Amino acid sequence: MASAGLLDAILQGLITGTIIAAGALGLSLIYSIAEVPNFAHGDMITIGAYLTLALNKPGAVPFVPDFGGLPLVAAGIVGITVAGGTGAVYELAIFRRFRSKGADLITMVIVSLGLALVLRNVVLFLVGSGNINYNTERVTNTNVELYLTGNGLSVQTVQRQAGDLVTLGEWGYGWLSLLVIVGVAIAAGVAVYRWRTDDTGFETVHLVSPRILGVAAGVATLAVLATVLQGAPLAIDAAAWSTSVGVSIKYGVILGLTLVTMVAMNLLLKGTRTGRAMRATADNMALAEIRGVNIDRVQLVVWVIAALLTALAGILTGWFASNLNPNMGFSLLLPIFAAVIMGGITSPYGAVLASLIIGVSMDVGVFLLPAEFATYRTAIAFVILIAVLLVKPEGLWGDV
């Protein structure tokens, strides 16, 4: 049996990064459009997670009648919706009032810090400081074991059932097949990217960035060819290298939900009238208002969207870690801020890209460093942040 290695750490990091991305996308929107460095963002994540918990496992939350609970999916939908309403409350009752009085940046920072303390202590008062988990079915992990041999790559899928390891599937790829798969996937990604750029190499304006389309085309091609070109298993007795990667339906759901959310946000920002108003406000609020953009409406939409995204991040965090606690959002706040700054403080797309980099860096760093350095996991994100900013101070991505 192969042991988990670097590839497993990278996959775990991608999952962590997608969760960070959901929170970072909302924070980037708030800063670029509402011009508020919202330090309550982490606790908004906690609120979203606990709103879902109150519906999924009401017996765990005092003052909520134990009506049996809803399935996690249904509870999550309702919880995200309610969280969107709380985002509207934050904007209308707090931030709009201060904005109308001409509050400066420092005042808004203090207001957001105060809101963070209030939200965190409300959760502590209602549910205490203990760890809680959602009421959901247990997800069984499957290990994908890779063996590099003289003849190519052999793959096995293994699952633990009733205490025993059971091999679910077994196949292999010769060196020629591997070369074809990787080469064609790279070529497909490059071809799609070039197709969506002009003759001078500049990206033309489309709803989806050519960079994103190119990566998506490459990954999709890789997956299709890996399925089509499966061959007979190869002997693994003398494997030169082996590793194990843990996968599960949970990982696929988290990646899929986050991807769909990012695509929806991209379409909103670049393909709708509201999105164009949001981008115009981010570019120049005064000019946008002169051109007829309802700034108050845009600000309200931004806070609602940010609250929806934070709720999604909170639910995914609680489900992924099988653990909810009042500090869960705060522990994500620093990596989220790091992602927003690294990606470009006013660039939602950059925030997503930086989130993936930070998530992978954190988990790979924990894997590579000695066990006693695991507590410095968040610090790794800031080391990467500083290194990137030294090379590219404006961040990874330039546009809104």
FENLINJO-V860012 format. One line per field, one symbol per residue. phi: phi as a letter, one per 40 degrees, with the letter a starting at -180 (. if undefined). psi: psi as a letter, one per 20 degrees, with the letter a starting at -180 (. if undefined). burial: + if it has 24 or more other C-alpha atoms within 12 Angstrom, else -. Layout:
phi->???
psi->???
burial->???
//
This chain:
phi->.cccaccccccdcccdccccccccccccccccbcfbccccdcccccdcccccdcccacccbdgbdcchgbddcccccccccccdcccccdcccbcccccccgccccccccccccccccccccccccbgbccbbccaccbccbccbbbcbccibbbbbbbcbfgbcbccaaaabcccccccdcccccccccccccccbcccgccccacbddcccccccccccdccccccccbcdbcbcbccaaabbcbacdcccccccccccccccccccbbbcccccccccccacccccccgcccccccccccccccccccccccccccccfabacbcccccccccccccccchdbbdccccccccccdccccccccccddcccccdcccdcccdccccccbccgcbccc
psi->pqqqbhhghgghhhgghhghhghhgghgggghgilonoijgghhggggghgghhhhmhiioqjppnjhqqqhgghgggggghhhhhhhgggghfhhghhhjkprggghghghgghggggghgggghiajrpqqqnrqpppqppoppoorhibpqpqpqqppkiqppohqprrprhgggggggghggggggggghhjqahiiqprorhpphgghggggggggggghhghkpaqqqpjhkphqqrpppqrhggggggggggggggghghghijrggghhghhhhgogghghhjjpnghgggggghggghghhgghgghghggilppqijhhhhigghgggggggiohkohhhhgghgggggggghhghghqqhijhikghhhhhgggggghhhnhirhphr.
burial->++--++++++++++++++++++++++++++++++++++++++++++++++++++++++-++-------++-++-++++++++++++++-++--+++-+---------+--+++-++--++--++--+----++++------+++++++---++++++++----------+++++--++--++-++--+++-+++-+-----------++++++++++++-++--++---++-++++-----+++++++-++--++-+++-+++-++--++---+++++++++--+-------+-+++++++++++++++++++++++++++++++++++++++++++++++++++++++++++++++++++++++++---------++++++-++--++-----+++-++
//
